[in-house]
Amino acid sequence: MDRISIKPVVTRSDMRDFLWLPWNIYKKDANWVPPLLKEVKKKLDPRFNPLLARGPYRLFLASDSVGRPLSRVLVGVDPADSEGQREQEGYLALFEAVNEQAGILILDHACRWLSSLNQGIRQLKGPISPNKGDNLRGLLIWGFDSPPVLMNAYNPPEYAAYFEKAGFMKDNDLYAYYYDLKAMGERKTARVVSYAQNKYGFRVNSLNLNNLEGELEDIKYILDHALPEDWGDLPPPNLDDLKALAFQLKDLIIPELIPIARSLEGEPIGFAVSIPDYNRVLPKINGRLFPIGWAKFLLNRHRVSGARVFLLFVIPEYRKKGVSGTIFYQLLLKAKELGFTYGEGSTIGEFNTPMRRDAEGVGGLHYKTFRLYKKSI
């Protein structure tokens, strides 16, 4: 057995090895999409990532006897998760490993580090989003035959075995749905949408960037009222989390793809967030926007022909009243106007039957599955 050492990421050299490890793992994988290093660095900086500012965390890196990086992980504790809960939980994110030995060792090390905090932590969950959002959640366990859509996880099939051999078990699965926009009809949907808006009294408008603060407050209101109590792996973000996410995504969003529904009295009742699938462009710039990556991005931007809908919430009082269908219909129209030909709806929990029914009802095809794991420690 090769000697493997594990250390916390402290120096610039450590951070460089942590960031660049995926390039070593996926260099022969045609479906892998290199992340933007600038964005990954932001997620690892407490100044831009409220999750890291709230509680203790560590980045760990495993290396062989000559210093070559073999595996990595982000592990930490979010005190906001533990409020009112009997069991304290830790989280892990950004797991990568070149082989089984390195993968299991760093997962075991993450568990031991959490136990050493003496904070009564009894369980570790992950992989979660590194900023507690709806990006990079879970391990891909089914649907390896195509590249990931923007902000979704991608990994080798063997990662699931690493987690299971390290003592992790399934927590829950998340589904992704594919939409062929060219095959979706509009006339019938338009009549249903018009009927629902007139009967139940609501309207849908696109995000107003000139009033972003107010729009984020309305989105926060919807999330607070729409998220179910048992949504354990994705609790409602606070306003600082939303502002941080908006800051990270400000260069990527198209306001027309973020519809917000309100009652005729102005109460926010639902919203969706969709972002163009820039993953079709990112391989061209190989993780760096500068010095020439930005030019490559602009030159290849016409290749973006789809979008990912990664959030859609409606408050309970307006469910089953056509609000979610109307929101999705507006997204469909705007996406078609932009020349998009496909969309992805993700990620939807396996037990979220109403949302899955809505996704399938408008033509969504379940084509990828992601798994969140848990381990008692």
C-alpha positions as CSV (number, residue, x, y, z in Angstrom):
1,M,0.0,0.0,0.0
2,D,1.4,3.4,-1.0
3,R,2.1,5.8,1.8
4,I,-0.4,8.7,1.7
5,S,-0.3,11.8,3.9
6,I,-3.2,14.1,4.6
7,K,-2.8,17.8,5.5
8,P,-5.0,20.9,5.7
9,V,-4.7,23.4,2.9
10,V,-2.7,26.3,4.3
11,T,-0.2,27.6,1.7
12,R,-0.7,28.9,-1.8
13,S,0.9,25.8,-3.1
14,D,-1.6,23.7,-1.2
15,M,-4.5,25.7,-2.6
16,R,-3.2,25.4,-6.1
17,D,-3.0,21.6,-5.7
18,F,-6.5,21.5,-4.3
19,L,-7.9,23.6,-7.1
20,W,-6.1,21.8,-10.0
21,L,-6.7,18.2,-8.8
22,P,-9.7,17.6,-11.1
23,W,-7.7,18.4,-14.2
24,N,-5.5,15.3,-13.4
25,I,-8.6,13.1,-12.7
26,Y,-10.7,14.1,-15.8
27,K,-8.1,14.8,-18.4
28,K,-9.3,11.9,-20.6
29,D,-13.0,12.3,-19.8
30,A,-14.8,14.0,-22.7
31,N,-17.9,14.8,-20.7
32,W,-16.1,16.7,-17.9
33,V,-16.5,20.4,-17.9
34,P,-13.6,22.4,-16.3
35,P,-15.0,24.8,-13.7
36,L,-14.0,28.5,-13.6
37,L,-11.2,28.7,-11.1
38,K,-12.2,32.2,-10.2
39,E,-15.6,31.0,-9.1
40,V,-14.2,28.0,-7.2
41,K,-11.9,30.4,-5.3
42,K,-14.8,32.6,-4.4
43,K,-16.6,29.6,-2.9
44,L,-13.6,28.9,-0.8
45,D,-13.3,32.4,0.6
46,P,-15.4,33.3,3.7
47,R,-15.6,36.9,2.5
48,F,-17.8,35.7,-0.4
49,N,-19.3,32.5,1.1
50,P,-21.4,33.0,4.2
51,L,-21.4,29.2,4.9
52,L,-17.7,29.2,5.6
53,A,-18.0,32.4,7.7
54,R,-20.7,30.8,10.0
55,G,-18.8,27.8,11.4
56,P,-15.5,25.9,11.5
57,Y,-14.3,24.2,8.3
58,R,-11.2,22.7,6.7
59,L,-9.9,21.9,3.3
60,F,-7.9,18.7,3.3
61,L,-5.5,17.4,0.6
62,A,-4.1,13.9,0.4
63,S,-0.7,13.4,-1.4
64,D,1.6,10.5,-2.1
65,S,5.2,10.1,-0.9
66,V,6.5,12.5,-3.6
67,G,3.9,15.1,-3.0
68,R,1.5,14.5,-5.9
69,P,-2.1,15.3,-4.9
70,L,-4.4,12.3,-4.7
71,S,-7.7,13.4,-3.1
72,R,-9.4,16.4,-1.6
73,V,-12.4,17.4,0.5
74,L,-14.0,20.4,2.1
75,V,-15.5,19.5,5.5
76,G,-17.2,21.8,8.0
77,V,-20.1,22.6,10.4
78,D,-22.9,25.0,9.8
79,P,-24.3,26.2,13.2
80,A,-27.5,27.2,11.4
81,D,-28.2,23.6,10.6
82,S,-28.1,22.5,14.2
83,E,-30.6,25.1,15.7
84,G,-33.4,23.2,17.3
85,Q,-32.1,19.8,16.2
86,R,-31.2,16.9,18.5
87,E,-28.4,15.6,16.2
88,Q,-25.6,18.0,15.3
89,E,-24.4,17.5,11.7
90,G,-21.3,18.2,9.6
91,Y,-21.1,18.6,5.9
92,L,-18.6,17.8,3.1
93,A,-18.2,19.1,-0.4
94,L,-15.8,19.2,-3.4
95,F,-14.7,15.6,-2.9
96,E,-12.3,14.3,-5.6
97,A,-10.0,11.3,-5.6
98,V,-7.7,9.6,-8.1
99,N,-8.2,6.1,-6.6
100,E,-10.2,4.2,-4.0
101,Q,-7.4,4.2,-1.3
102,A,-7.0,8.0,-1.4
103,G,-10.7,8.6,-1.5
104,I,-11.6,6.4,1.5
105,L,-8.7,7.8,3.5
106,I,-9.7,11.4,3.1
107,L,-13.3,10.6,3.9
108,D,-12.2,8.9,7.1
109,H,-10.0,11.8,7.9
110,A,-12.9,14.2,7.5
111,C,-15.0,12.2,10.0
112,R,-12.1,12.2,12.5
113,W,-11.6,15.9,12.2
114,L,-15.3,16.6,12.9
115,S,-15.2,14.3,15.9
116,S,-12.1,16.2,17.2
117,L,-14.1,19.5,17.4
118,N,-16.0,18.1,20.4
119,Q,-19.2,19.9,19.3
120,G,-21.4,16.8,19.7
121,I,-21.5,16.1,15.9
122,R,-23.2,12.8,15.3
123,Q,-23.6,12.7,11.5
124,L,-21.8,13.8,8.3
125,K,-23.8,14.5,5.1
126,G,-22.7,15.2,1.6
127,P,-21.5,16.0,-0.9
128,I,-23.5,19.3,-0.5
129,S,-23.0,22.5,-2.5
130,P,-19.9,24.3,-1.3
131,N,-21.9,27.4,-0.6
132,K,-25.1,25.6,0.6
133,G,-27.0,26.3,-2.7
134,D,-28.4,24.1,-5.3
135,N,-25.2,23.6,-7.2
136,L,-22.8,20.6,-7.2
137,R,-25.2,18.7,-4.9
138,G,-24.7,15.0,-4.5
139,L,-22.7,12.4,-6.5
140,L,-23.8,11.5,-10.0
141,I,-24.8,7.9,-9.8
142,W,-26.8,7.5,-13.1
143,G,-26.6,9.4,-16.4
144,F,-22.8,9.4,-17.2
145,D,-23.3,9.5,-21.0
146,S,-23.6,13.3,-21.3
147,P,-21.8,16.4,-19.9
148,P,-23.4,18.1,-16.9
149,V,-25.5,21.1,-17.3
150,L,-24.3,24.3,-15.6
151,M,-23.7,24.0,-11.8
152,N,-24.5,20.3,-11.6
153,A,-22.2,17.7,-10.3
154,Y,-20.1,15.3,-12.4
155,N,-17.8,12.5,-11.2
156,P,-16.6,9.1,-12.2
157,P,-19.0,6.2,-11.5
158,E,-16.6,4.6,-8.9
159,Y,-17.1,7.5,-6.4
160,A,-20.2,6.0,-5.1
161,A,-18.3,2.8,-4.1
162,Y,-15.7,5.0,-2.3
163,F,-18.4,6.5,-0.2
164,E,-20.0,3.2,0.6
165,K,-16.7,1.5,1.5
166,A,-16.0,4.5,3.8
167,G,-19.2,3.7,5.7
168,F,-21.6,6.2,4.1
169,M,-25.2,5.2,3.2
170,K,-27.8,6.8,1.0
171,D,-29.6,9.8,2.4
172,N,-31.7,10.7,-0.6
173,D,-31.6,11.0,-4.4
174,L,-32.0,14.0,-6.6
175,Y,-33.3,13.9,-10.2
176,A,-32.6,15.9,-13.3
177,Y,-35.1,16.3,-16.1
178,Y,-34.4,17.0,-19.7
179,Y,-36.7,19.2,-21.9
180,D,-36.7,19.2,-25.7
181,L,-38.1,22.8,-26.2
182,K,-38.6,22.2,-29.9
183,A,-41.1,19.4,-29.1
184,M,-43.1,21.2,-26.5
185,G,-46.4,22.6,-27.6
186,E,-47.6,26.1,-26.6
187,R,-51.2,26.8,-27.6
188,K,-52.9,24.5,-25.1
189,T,-50.5,25.6,-22.3
190,A,-51.2,29.3,-23.1
191,R,-55.0,28.7,-22.7
192,V,-54.5,27.0,-19.3
193,V,-52.1,29.7,-18.1
194,S,-54.5,32.5,-19.0
195,Y,-57.4,30.7,-17.3
196,A,-55.3,30.2,-14.1
197,Q,-54.2,33.8,-13.9
198,N,-57.7,35.1,-14.3
199,K,-59.3,32.7,-11.9
200,Y,-56.7,32.9,-9.1
201,G,-55.5,36.5,-9.6
202,F,-51.8,36.5,-10.1
203,R,-49.2,37.9,-12.5
204,V,-45.7,36.9,-13.5
205,N,-42.9,39.3,-14.2
206,S,-39.2,39.0,-14.9
207,L,-36.5,39.9,-12.4
208,N,-36.0,43.6,-12.1
209,L,-32.2,44.3,-11.8
210,N,-32.9,47.9,-11.0
211,N,-34.6,46.8,-7.8
212,L,-32.4,43.8,-7.0
213,E,-32.5,44.3,-3.2
214,G,-36.3,44.3,-3.2
215,E,-36.5,41.3,-5.5
216,L,-34.1,39.3,-3.3
217,E,-36.3,40.1,-0.3
218,D,-39.4,38.8,-2.2
219,I,-37.5,35.6,-3.1
220,K,-36.5,35.2,0.5
221,Y,-40.1,35.6,1.6
222,I,-41.2,32.9,-0.9
223,L,-38.4,30.5,0.2
224,D,-39.3,30.9,3.9
225,H,-42.9,30.0,3.2
226,A,-42.4,27.4,0.4
227,L,-39.7,25.1,1.6
228,P,-41.1,22.1,3.4
229,E,-40.0,21.5,7.0
230,D,-38.2,18.2,6.2
231,W,-36.0,19.8,3.5
232,G,-33.0,18.9,5.6
233,D,-30.2,19.2,3.0
234,L,-31.3,22.6,1.7
235,P,-32.7,24.8,4.5
236,P,-33.9,28.3,3.6
237,P,-30.9,30.6,3.0
238,N,-30.7,33.9,4.8
239,L,-30.6,37.2,3.0
240,D,-26.8,37.4,3.1
241,D,-26.7,33.9,1.4
242,L,-29.0,35.2,-1.3
243,K,-26.9,38.4,-1.8
244,A,-23.7,36.3,-2.0
245,L,-25.3,34.0,-4.6
246,A,-26.6,36.9,-6.6
247,F,-23.1,38.4,-6.5
248,Q,-21.5,35.1,-7.7
249,L,-24.1,34.8,-10.6
250,K,-24.4,38.4,-11.6
251,D,-22.3,37.9,-14.8
252,L,-24.3,34.8,-15.8
253,I,-27.9,35.6,-15.3
254,I,-30.5,36.8,-17.9
255,P,-33.3,38.6,-16.0
256,E,-36.0,37.3,-18.4
257,L,-35.1,33.7,-17.2
258,I,-35.9,34.6,-13.5
259,P,-39.7,35.0,-13.3
260,I,-41.3,36.0,-10.1
261,A,-45.1,35.5,-9.5
262,R,-47.1,37.9,-7.3
263,S,-50.7,38.2,-6.4
264,L,-52.7,41.1,-7.7
265,E,-52.1,42.7,-4.3
266,G,-48.3,42.4,-4.7
267,E,-47.6,39.5,-2.4
268,P,-44.7,37.4,-3.8
269,I,-46.0,33.8,-4.3
270,G,-43.5,32.0,-6.5
271,F,-40.4,32.2,-8.5
272,A,-38.0,30.3,-10.6
273,V,-34.3,30.7,-11.4
274,S,-32.9,29.6,-14.7
275,I,-29.4,30.2,-16.0
276,P,-28.0,29.6,-19.6
277,D,-26.0,26.4,-19.8
278,Y,-22.6,28.0,-20.2
279,N,-21.1,24.6,-19.7
280,R,-21.2,24.4,-23.5
281,V,-18.6,27.2,-23.6
282,L,-16.5,26.5,-20.5
283,P,-14.4,23.7,-22.0
284,K,-13.1,26.2,-24.5
285,I,-11.5,28.3,-21.8
286,N,-10.2,25.5,-19.5
287,G,-11.0,27.1,-16.2
288,R,-9.4,30.5,-16.8
289,L,-11.1,33.7,-18.0
290,F,-7.7,35.5,-18.4
291,P,-5.7,36.4,-20.3
292,I,-7.6,35.0,-23.3
293,G,-10.3,33.0,-21.8
294,W,-12.8,35.8,-21.8
295,A,-12.3,36.4,-25.5
296,K,-12.9,32.7,-26.1
297,F,-16.0,32.8,-24.0
298,L,-17.4,35.7,-26.0
299,L,-16.5,34.1,-29.3
300,N,-18.2,30.8,-28.4
301,R,-21.2,32.2,-26.5
302,H,-23.4,31.5,-29.5
303,R,-22.9,27.8,-28.8
304,V,-25.1,28.2,-25.7
305,S,-28.5,26.7,-26.7
306,G,-30.0,25.6,-23.4
307,A,-30.7,26.6,-19.8
308,R,-31.0,25.0,-16.4
309,V,-34.0,25.6,-14.2
310,F,-32.5,25.0,-10.8
311,L,-35.1,26.5,-8.5
312,L,-38.9,26.7,-8.7
313,F,-40.9,27.4,-5.5
314,V,-44.5,28.4,-4.9
315,I,-46.0,29.2,-1.5
316,P,-48.6,26.6,-0.2
317,E,-51.6,28.9,-0.6
318,Y,-51.0,29.1,-4.4
319,R,-50.1,25.5,-5.1
320,K,-52.4,23.5,-7.5
321,K,-53.6,26.9,-8.9
322,G,-51.5,26.9,-12.1
323,V,-48.7,29.2,-10.7
324,S,-45.8,26.8,-11.2
325,G,-47.1,26.0,-14.7
326,T,-47.4,29.7,-15.5
327,I,-43.9,30.4,-14.3
328,F,-42.5,27.5,-16.4
329,Y,-44.5,28.6,-19.4
330,Q,-42.9,32.1,-19.2
331,L,-39.5,30.5,-19.0
332,L,-40.3,28.4,-22.0
333,L,-41.3,31.4,-24.1
334,K,-38.3,33.5,-23.1
335,A,-35.9,30.6,-23.7
336,K,-37.4,30.1,-27.2
337,E,-37.1,33.8,-27.9
338,L,-33.4,33.5,-27.0
339,G,-33.0,30.6,-29.4
340,F,-32.6,27.9,-26.9
341,T,-33.5,24.3,-27.9
342,Y,-33.3,22.4,-24.6
343,G,-33.6,22.9,-20.9
344,E,-32.9,21.0,-17.7
345,G,-34.9,21.0,-14.5
346,S,-32.8,20.0,-11.6
347,T,-32.4,19.0,-8.9
348,I,-35.7,17.5,-7.7
349,G,-35.8,15.3,-4.6
350,E,-37.0,11.8,-5.2
351,F,-39.8,12.2,-2.6
352,N,-40.9,15.6,-4.0
353,T,-43.8,13.9,-5.8
354,P,-45.7,17.1,-6.8
355,M,-42.6,18.7,-8.4
356,R,-41.7,15.5,-10.2
357,R,-45.3,15.2,-11.4
358,D,-45.1,18.8,-12.7
359,A,-41.8,18.2,-14.4
360,E,-43.0,15.1,-16.1
361,G,-46.3,16.6,-17.0
362,V,-44.7,19.3,-19.2
363,G,-42.5,16.8,-21.0
364,G,-39.5,16.4,-18.7
365,L,-37.5,13.2,-19.1
366,H,-35.7,11.9,-16.0
367,Y,-32.1,11.4,-17.3
368,K,-29.7,11.9,-14.4
369,T,-29.7,10.9,-10.7
370,F,-27.5,12.4,-8.0
371,R,-27.2,10.9,-4.5
372,L,-26.6,12.5,-1.1
373,Y,-24.9,10.4,1.5
374,K,-24.8,10.3,5.3
375,K,-22.6,8.7,7.9
376,S,-22.9,8.4,11.7
377,I,-19.7,9.4,13.4
